[in-house]
Amino acid sequence: MGKITISGFYDEISSKLSAQIGVMHELGETYMCPRNLDGKNIADYTLEEFEDKIYPVLKREGIKFSSIGSPIGKVGIDDEEGFEKQKRQLAELVKIAKLMECGYIRVFSFFYGDRAPDSCHDKVVKRMRELLSIVKGSGVKLLHENEKKIYGDVPERVMKLYRELDDEDLVLCFDASNYIQCDADPVAAFDALKDHVVYYHVKDCSSYKVEVPVGLGEGHYEYIIGELIKRGYEGFMTLEPHTFKYALLKPVVNFVPFAGLALLDHFKAFRLIDKRMGRGYFKCASRKEVFLWQYNGLKKLIAEAKA
């Protein structure tokens, strides 16, 4: 039987690295997926800055990276200046990944904007090959995440891109919530991609297309985790729940006049969370508390699947 290792985007609790590490120590966890560290995106660090400001803290506290949660590829397909900047950032991230002995850098396959996704295919392939040339020979792989409104936002285009690139340095990350938000069935997506996915983000989503604690939405995580256990999956499941929105927006949606109408889907999703979590209309939650719901929910699902 394989071993699932829990990681997380701990910046959903706080952008302060000390706060992120504090929660990791409370939970007895070692791995994080860095995104915002001390108020700065990981892609905005040079190797020298990282070595000076971040690395000594991580080394002292025994923290490792499961993957680097970069925004590389989250630019418009026709944004030439943005792409050139991201290539420079990726080159620095490869150095940071090697320093941290981290095997993956999360990437995306470019926003298609007002264009038909298929019309972008050739340009996406060309740009992905440029990104792959930057990591070639480094031992670091590009980890493609399915994201809303990028070329690889639905499983069919994920596989089309993956097969055409056919590069050992490109691997797949699976995010059930993002598939739901693109009207793709997460179970069908999992079954279609499971032989090629090496990494999982844990983010659940309601029918209102607003994120909810894992197990409360349409992500079918009981099935997904159960199948992974059966298959002997050995790798990371990284918490990226986005339910910090509940912590930040519930007071606005519930108590600011007309906000609930303007954010009706959020209001409905938050009421679903309240009902399933046994919380009253007036009771709010901190970002840390909401993150711990996710962590404990994932631990419970893994334990039940193993049982």
Secondary structure as UniProt FT lines:
FT   STRAND          4..8
FT   HELIX           10..12
FT   HELIX           17..27
FT   STRAND          31..32
FT   STRAND          36..37
FT   TURN            38..39
FT   STRAND          40..41
FT   HELIX           42..44
FT   HELIX           47..53
FT   HELIX           55..61
FT   STRAND          64..65
FT   TURN            72..73
FT   TURN            77..78
FT   HELIX           80..99
FT   TURN            100..101
FT   STRAND          104..107
FT   TURN            113..114
FT   HELIX           117..120
FT   HELIX           121..135
FT   TURN            136..139
FT   STRAND          141..145
FT   TURN            148..149
FT   TURN            151..152
FT   HELIX           155..165
FT   TURN            168..169
FT   STRAND          170..175
FT   HELIX           176..181
FT   TURN            182..183
FT   HELIX           186..193
FT   TURN            194..196
FT   STRAND          197..202
FT   STRAND          204..205
FT   TURN            207..208
FT   STRAND          211..212
FT   TURN            214..215
FT   HELIX           221..230
FT   TURN            231..232
FT   STRAND          235..239
FT   HELIX           244..255
FT   TURN            257..258
FT   HELIX           259..262
FT   HELIX           264..277
FT   TURN            281..282
FT   HELIX           287..306
//
